[in-house]
């Protein structure tokens, strides 16, 4: 299938950090620093063995923008964010317990979200949004690059990030993600930034928009 061309829903420095079992055409956007880390390296031990605050991550409350011109057709904005992180607890809960015990509870997995329909008839989902951060309403028209929400830690997450996927159908339970590419981005290359058009960064590859 030919990839769908979109504008990136985020700005700044990011990386795709998809966990095991994640659909390859759905992407988890994580904001990163120069070293490609989602938070300061000195805080790794706190994340592993104690608690890390969501405010310590670079993705927390980053702005999210509409990837195309279209209409808002679905919104959830009242799910609570989990405010502290522990990698072992969150991995067990997110990758083992939740899929087993709540596999049919799509609202639990997504947390807060927005669903958009493009003028050409495909759909986009942005999920794990900050509680109360969604600034659009169902039925509202949007243009590419318009602010729609902020990154949060709602739903089934390991850390604050944006879950993003493009779909052919408006069915959050059954619709399979389809490939997409960015109209423009820059790829990190040994401290430099290479501009690229009509492509998508690889998983774990640092990119800037």
ZIDA-V28816 format. One record per residue. N is the residue number from 1. RES is the residue in one small letter. SS is DSSP state (helix for helix, strand for strand, loop for the rest). OMEGA is omega as a letter, one per 40 degrees, with the letter a starting at -180 (* if undefined). BURIAL is # if it has 9 or more other ideal C-beta (glycine too) atoms within 8 Angstrom, else .. Layout:
N_RES_SS_OMEGA_BURIAL / N_RES_SS_OMEGA_BURIAL
This chain:
1_x_loop_i_. / 2_x_loop_a_. / 3_x_loop_i_# / 4_x_strand_i_# / 5_x_strand_i_. / 6_x_strand_i_# / 7_x_loop_a_# / 8_x_loop_i_# / 9_x_loop_a_# / 10_x_loop_i_# / 11_x_loop_a_. / 12_x_loop_a_. / 13_x_strand_a_# / 14_x_strand_i_# / 15_x_strand_i_# / 16_x_strand_a_# / 17_x_loop_a_# / 18_x_loop_i_# / 19_x_loop_i_# / 20_x_loop_i_. / 21_x_loop_a_. / 22_x_loop_i_. / 23_x_loop_a_. / 24_x_loop_a_. / 25_x_loop_i_# / 26_x_loop_a_# / 27_x_strand_i_# / 28_x_strand_a_# / 29_x_strand_i_# / 30_x_strand_i_# / 31_x_strand_a_# / 32_x_loop_i_# / 33_x_loop_a_. / 34_x_loop_a_. / 35_x_loop_a_. / 36_x_loop_a_# / 37_x_loop_i_. / 38_x_loop_i_# / 39_x_loop_a_# / 40_x_loop_a_. / 41_x_helix_a_. / 42_x_helix_a_. / 43_x_helix_a_# / 44_x_helix_a_. / 45_x_helix_i_. / 46_x_helix_i_# / 47_x_helix_a_# / 48_x_helix_a_# / 49_x_helix_a_. / 50_x_loop_i_. / 51_x_loop_i_. / 52_x_strand_i_# / 53_x_strand_i_. / 54_x_helix_a_# / 55_x_helix_i_. / 56_x_helix_a_# / 57_x_loop_a_# / 58_x_loop_a_# / 59_x_loop_a_# / 60_x_loop_i_# / 61_x_loop_i_. / 62_x_loop_a_# / 63_x_strand_i_# / 64_x_strand_a_# / 65_x_strand_i_# / 66_x_loop_a_# / 67_x_loop_a_# / 68_x_loop_i_# / 69_x_loop_a_. / 70_x_strand_a_# / 71_x_strand_i_# / 72_x_strand_a_# / 73_x_strand_i_# / 74_x_strand_a_# / 75_x_strand_i_# / 76_x_strand_a_# / 77_x_loop_a_# / 78_x_loop_i_. / 79_x_loop_a_# / 80_x_loop_i_. / 81_x_strand_i_# / 82_x_loop_a_# / 83_x_loop_i_. / 84_x_strand_a_. / 85_x_strand_i_# / 86_x_loop_a_# / 87_x_helix_a_# / 88_x_helix_i_. / 89_x_helix_a_. / 90_x_helix_i_# / 91_x_helix_i_# / 92_x_helix_a_# / 93_x_helix_a_# / 94_x_helix_a_# / 95_x_helix_a_# / 96_x_helix_a_# / 97_x_helix_a_. / 98_x_helix_i_# / 99_x_helix_a_. / 100_x_helix_a_. / 101_x_helix_a_. / 102_x_loop_a_. / 103_x_loop_a_. / 104_x_loop_a_. / 105_x_loop_a_. / 106_x_helix_i_. / 107_x_helix_i_# / 108_x_helix_a_# / 109_x_helix_a_# / 110_x_helix_a_# / 111_x_loop_i_# / 112_x_strand_a_# / 113_x_strand_i_# / 114_x_strand_i_# / 115_x_strand_a_# / 116_x_strand_i_# / 117_x_strand_a_# / 118_x_strand_i_# / 119_x_loop_i_. / 120_x_loop_i_. / 121_x_loop_i_. / 122_x_loop_a_# / 123_x_strand_i_# / 124_x_strand_i_# / 125_x_strand_i_# / 126_x_strand_a_# / 127_x_strand_a_# / 128_x_strand_a_# / 129_x_strand_i_# / 130_x_loop_i_# / 131_x_loop_i_# / 132_x_loop_a_. / 133_x_loop_a_# / 134_x_loop_a_# / 135_x_loop_i_. / 136_x_loop_i_# / 137_x_loop_i_. / 138_x_loop_a_. / 139_x_loop_a_. / 140_x_loop_i_. / 141_x_strand_i_. / 142_x_strand_i_# / 143_x_loop_i_. / 144_x_loop_i_# / 145_x_loop_i_. / 146_x_loop_i_# / 147_x_strand_i_. / 148_x_strand_a_# / 149_x_strand_i_# / 150_x_strand_i_# / 151_x_strand_i_# / 152_x_loop_i_# / 153_x_loop_i_# / 154_x_strand_i_# / 155_x_loop_a_# / 156_x_loop_a_# / 157_x_loop_i_# / 158_x_loop_i_# / 159_x_loop_i_# / 160_x_loop_i_# / 161_x_loop_i_# / 162_x_strand_i_# / 163_x_strand_a_# / 164_x_strand_i_# / 165_x_strand_i_# / 166_x_strand_a_# / 167_x_strand_i_# / 168_x_loop_a_. / 169_x_loop_i_. / 170_x_loop_i_# / 171_x_loop_a_. / 172_x_loop_a_# / 173_x_loop_a_. / 174_x_loop_a_. / 175_x_loop_a_# / 176_x_loop_i_. / 177_x_strand_i_# / 178_x_strand_a_# / 179_x_loop_i_# / 180_x_strand_i_# / 181_x_strand_i_# / 182_x_strand_i_# / 183_x_strand_i_# / 184_x_strand_i_. / 185_x_strand_i_# / 186_x_strand_a_# / 187_x_strand_i_# / 188_x_strand_a_# / 189_x_strand_i_. / 190_x_loop_i_. / 191_x_loop_i_. / 192_x_strand_i_. / 193_x_strand_a_. / 194_x_strand_i_. / 195_x_strand_i_. / 196_x_strand_i_# / 197_x_strand_i_. / 198_x_strand_i_. / 199_x_strand_i_. / 200_x_loop_i_. / 201_x_loop_i_# / 202_x_loop_i_. / 203_x_strand_a_. / 204_x_loop_i_. / 205_x_loop_a_# / 206_x_strand_i_# / 207_x_strand_a_# / 208_x_strand_i_# / 209_x_loop_*_#
